[in-house]
Amino acid sequence: MIYTFRLVSDESDDFMREIQIDADAKFIDLRNAVLDSVNYSKSNMSSFFICEDGWEKDKEITLEDMGNDSSQEIYLMDETPLSDFIEDEGQRLIFTFDYMTDRSFFMELRKTEPGKYLSEPKCTKSEGMAPPETVDLDDFDAQIDAKAAQAAKSAPGLDLDDDFYGSSDYNDDEFDAGSFDEMDLSDGTL
């Protein structure tokens, strides 16, 4: 079976990639295909998170065992086939590519093609510029402060916490659009 994933970013309004990959491929293959599609280095730590409704992170599939909490089962990218966690169209994932600033791509399984096989993953659609691979931490903090100040002006009394930037709340219309060009980005969200 072939899976087609759509990737978007909360940092770049015009960014979108579509990746096709075989369902029996491992998460490491999907990671490498994503990183290749945006020309990012493969040397940084990264993780996939299988999401529940509303983009809530559930299971983590990570590049390396960090030895955190031994009570949680650890899933490694090079050992875990995609089909172990993904089977239905609409399944959502978050791919965190920058742990220092918790920057991520939001992914959704757009299409499954049973009875077909793909030897190598491939990027089948590429629109817009990917966000920069890394950001200067001082600039990143300044962006967060500026967004918080702007939000405070537009909504006095709103209490913003550290999760304000990079919120995992997403407009569902983004992935429901027939094509990326039909998406309504007028409200500034993806």
C-alpha positions as CSV (number, residue, x, y, z in Angstrom):
1,M,0.0,0.0,0.0
2,I,1.2,3.5,-0.8
3,Y,0.6,6.4,1.7
4,T,0.5,10.0,0.6
5,F,1.3,12.5,3.4
6,R,0.8,16.2,3.3
7,L,3.1,18.4,5.4
8,V,2.5,22.0,6.4
9,S,4.1,24.5,8.8
10,D,2.8,27.1,11.2
11,E,5.8,29.2,10.3
12,S,5.4,29.5,6.5
13,D,2.0,30.2,5.0
14,D,2.8,29.1,1.5
15,F,4.8,26.0,2.5
16,M,3.4,22.5,1.6
17,R,5.0,19.2,0.7
18,E,3.4,15.8,-0.3
19,I,5.4,12.7,0.3
20,Q,4.5,9.2,-1.1
21,I,5.9,6.2,0.8
22,D,5.2,2.5,1.1
23,A,3.2,1.5,4.1
24,D,5.8,-1.1,5.0
25,A,8.6,1.5,5.1
26,K,10.0,2.5,8.5
27,F,9.5,5.9,10.2
28,I,13.2,6.6,9.5
29,D,12.5,6.4,5.8
30,L,9.6,8.9,6.2
31,R,11.9,11.2,8.3
32,N,14.6,11.1,5.6
33,A,12.1,11.8,2.8
34,V,10.7,14.8,4.8
35,L,14.2,16.2,5.5
36,D,15.3,15.7,1.9
37,S,12.1,17.5,0.7
38,V,13.1,20.6,2.6
39,N,16.9,20.3,2.3
40,Y,17.5,19.9,6.1
41,S,20.4,18.0,7.7
42,K,19.8,14.5,8.9
43,S,22.2,15.0,11.9
44,N,19.6,16.6,14.3
45,M,17.4,14.8,16.8
46,S,13.8,14.5,15.7
47,S,10.6,12.6,16.5
48,F,7.2,11.8,15.1
49,F,4.2,12.0,17.3
50,I,1.0,10.1,16.4
51,C,-1.8,12.5,17.2
52,E,-5.3,12.0,18.5
53,D,-8.2,14.3,17.6
54,G,-7.3,18.0,17.9
55,W,-3.6,17.4,17.3
56,E,-3.0,16.0,20.8
57,K,0.3,14.1,20.9
58,D,-0.1,10.4,21.8
59,K,2.7,8.0,20.9
60,E,6.2,9.2,20.1
61,I,8.5,7.5,17.5
62,T,11.9,8.8,18.1
63,L,15.3,8.7,16.4
64,E,17.2,7.5,19.4
65,D,16.3,6.0,22.8
66,M,16.9,8.9,25.2
67,G,16.4,6.7,28.2
68,N,13.7,9.0,29.7
69,D,10.8,7.3,31.5
70,S,11.2,3.5,31.5
71,S,7.5,3.0,32.1
72,Q,6.7,4.2,28.6
73,E,7.3,2.0,25.6
74,I,9.9,3.4,23.3
75,Y,9.4,3.3,19.6
76,L,12.5,3.9,17.4
77,M,12.2,5.1,13.8
78,D,14.6,2.5,12.4
79,E,12.6,-0.3,13.9
80,T,9.0,0.8,13.5
81,P,7.0,0.3,10.2
82,L,4.6,3.1,9.3
83,S,1.8,0.5,9.1
84,D,2.2,-0.3,12.9
85,F,0.6,3.1,13.7
86,I,-0.9,4.5,10.5
87,E,-3.7,2.9,8.6
88,D,-6.6,5.3,8.0
89,E,-6.8,8.4,5.8
90,G,-6.9,11.5,8.0
91,Q,-4.4,10.1,10.5
92,R,-2.3,13.1,11.8
93,L,1.3,13.3,12.9
94,I,3.6,16.0,14.2
95,F,7.2,15.8,13.0
96,T,9.4,17.7,15.4
97,F,12.6,18.6,13.6
98,D,14.0,21.2,16.1
99,Y,13.9,20.2,19.8
100,M,15.5,23.4,21.1
101,T,12.6,25.5,19.9
102,D,9.9,22.7,19.5
103,R,9.5,23.5,15.8
104,S,7.5,21.0,13.8
105,F,5.8,20.1,10.6
106,F,2.1,19.1,10.8
107,M,1.3,16.0,8.7
108,E,-1.8,14.2,7.6
109,L,-2.3,11.0,5.7
110,R,-4.2,12.2,2.7
111,K,-4.5,9.1,0.6
112,T,-3.9,5.3,0.7
113,E,-3.5,3.2,-2.4
114,P,-4.0,-0.5,-1.6
115,G,-2.4,-3.0,-3.9
116,K,0.4,-0.7,-4.9
117,Y,4.0,-0.6,-3.8
118,L,6.8,2.0,-3.8
119,S,10.4,1.0,-3.5
120,E,11.6,4.5,-2.4
121,P,9.7,7.4,-0.9
122,K,9.4,10.5,-3.1
123,C,8.2,14.1,-2.8
124,T,5.4,14.4,-5.3
125,K,4.4,18.0,-4.6
126,S,6.5,20.9,-3.4
127,E,5.1,24.4,-2.8
128,G,6.6,27.4,-1.1
129,M,9.7,27.8,0.9
130,A,10.3,25.7,4.0
131,P,11.0,27.5,7.2
132,P,14.6,27.9,8.1
133,E,16.1,24.7,9.5
134,T,17.5,26.5,12.6
135,V,16.7,29.8,14.2
136,D,18.8,32.0,16.4
137,L,17.5,31.6,20.0
138,D,17.6,35.3,20.7
139,D,15.6,36.0,17.5
140,F,13.2,33.2,18.4
141,D,12.6,34.6,21.8
142,A,12.1,38.1,20.4
143,Q,9.4,36.7,17.9
144,I,7.6,35.0,20.8
145,D,7.6,38.2,22.8
146,A,6.4,40.2,19.8
147,K,3.6,37.8,19.1
148,A,2.6,37.8,22.8
149,A,2.6,41.7,22.8
150,Q,0.5,41.8,19.7
151,A,-2.0,39.3,21.1
152,A,-2.1,41.2,24.4
153,K,-3.0,44.4,22.5
154,S,-5.7,42.7,20.5
155,A,-7.1,40.7,23.5
156,P,-6.4,42.6,26.7
157,G,-6.5,40.4,29.8
158,L,-5.5,37.3,27.7
159,D,-3.0,35.2,29.7
160,L,-0.4,33.8,27.3
161,D,1.9,31.0,28.5
162,D,5.1,29.5,27.1
163,D,3.0,27.4,24.6
164,F,1.8,30.5,22.8
165,Y,4.2,30.1,19.9
166,G,4.0,27.0,17.9
167,S,0.6,26.0,19.2
168,S,-0.6,22.6,18.0
169,D,-4.1,24.0,17.4
170,Y,-4.7,23.9,13.7
171,N,-7.4,24.9,11.4
172,D,-8.9,21.6,10.0
173,D,-9.8,23.3,6.8
174,E,-6.1,23.3,5.8
175,F,-6.0,19.6,5.2
176,D,-9.5,19.3,3.9
177,A,-8.9,21.5,1.0
178,G,-8.9,19.8,-2.4
179,S,-5.6,21.4,-3.2
180,F,-3.2,23.7,-1.5
181,D,-4.2,26.6,-3.8
182,E,-7.8,26.4,-2.5
183,M,-6.9,26.9,1.1
184,D,-8.2,30.0,2.9
185,L,-5.3,31.6,4.6
186,S,-6.9,35.0,5.1
187,D,-7.2,34.6,8.9
188,G,-3.4,34.0,9.2
189,T,-3.6,30.4,10.3
190,L,-2.9,27.3,8.3
